[in-house]
Amino acid sequence: MLVVHSPGHRPAAFPVGPPLSGTPASAPPGPARETTVVLTRRADLGTLRGIVTDRQGVPQGSVRVTVTDGSGIALAAVTGPDGTCRLTGLPTGRFHVAVAGRRDITVRIAVFADDRSEGFRLKLS
């Protein structure tokens, strides 16, 4: 599956498969297929930014953060060395942000379009 996304646009996914049946595996590859992708602009998408720290407030890198809305929308990001992460392309609404695998470290946050979303801070215990 090829997934194409760009901030402020609806993501698109396209199936990508093996060579057509009947083509021997040892055959040289044929010409590449060209696909034009047109992404639809979405004005109702927002960006969520946050930081993960330890109890002393020291930023924590390489922490997986998940964002869910309770109805199946789920995204994840890994914090950088400075403890921050950024998730783009979220629909507007309320979400739960959590450290992956830790239901005890979570916060509820609202996502608004046009970069007006609240930031979050998660503290590892």
NORMOLIN-V111051 format. One record per residue. OMEGA is omega in radians with two decimals (999 if undefined). D_LAST is the distance of its C-alpha to the last C-alpha in Angstrom with 1 decimal. Layout:
BEGIN
((OMEGA/D_LAST) (OMEGA/D_LAST))
END
This chain:
BEGIN
((3.06/37.9) (3.13/38.0) (-3.14/35.6) (3.10/36.6) (3.11/34.6) (-3.13/34.9) (3.12/33.0) (-3.14/34.8) (3.07/36.6) (3.12/36.4) (3.11/35.3) (3.14/38.1) (-3.12/38.1) (3.10/41.2) (3.07/41.9) (-3.03/42.7) (3.10/44.5) (3.11/46.4) (3.12/50.0) (-3.14/52.6) (-3.12/53.8) (3.10/56.9) (-3.13/55.8) (-3.13/55.7) (-3.10/52.5) (-3.12/54.5) (3.09/56.1) (-3.12/55.2) (3.12/52.9) (3.13/54.8) (3.13/54.4) (3.07/51.0) (3.14/50.7) (3.11/50.0) (3.05/48.0) (-3.13/47.7) (3.08/44.5) (3.14/44.6) (3.14/41.3) (3.13/41.5) (3.10/40.1) (3.13/37.7) (-3.06/37.3) (3.10/34.7) (-3.14/31.9) (3.12/29.0) (3.13/26.3) (3.12/22.6) (3.11/20.6) (-3.13/17.0) (3.06/14.4) (3.14/10.9) (2.99/9.2) (-3.11/6.5) (-3.11/6.0) (3.13/9.7) (3.12/10.9) (3.14/11.9) (-3.11/12.8) (3.11/11.7) (3.08/14.8) (3.08/15.8) (-3.14/13.1) (-3.13/15.1) (3.11/15.0) (3.11/17.2) (3.13/19.4) (3.11/21.4) (3.12/24.0) (-3.13/24.6) (3.08/28.0) (3.10/27.5) (3.13/26.7) (3.07/23.7) (3.12/22.9) (3.07/20.3) (3.09/19.7) (-3.13/17.9) (3.08/16.6) (-3.13/18.9) (3.14/18.5) (3.09/17.9) (-3.09/14.9) (3.02/17.3) (-3.09/18.8) (3.09/21.9) (-3.11/23.3) (3.07/27.0) (3.10/29.5) (3.05/27.6) (3.13/30.0) (3.14/29.7) (-3.13/27.9) (-3.08/24.6) (2.96/21.7) (3.08/18.3) (-3.08/15.9) (2.96/13.0) (-3.08/11.1) (3.10/13.7) (-3.11/13.3) (-3.14/10.2) (-3.14/12.1) (3.13/9.3) (-3.06/8.2) (3.09/11.8) (3.08/14.3) (-3.03/18.1) (3.11/20.2) (3.08/24.0) (3.11/25.7) (3.09/29.1) (3.03/31.8) (3.01/32.9) (3.10/29.5) (-3.08/29.0) (3.06/25.6) (3.00/22.6) (3.11/19.9) (3.05/16.2) (3.08/12.9) (3.13/9.6) (3.07/6.4) (3.11/3.8) (999/0.0))
END
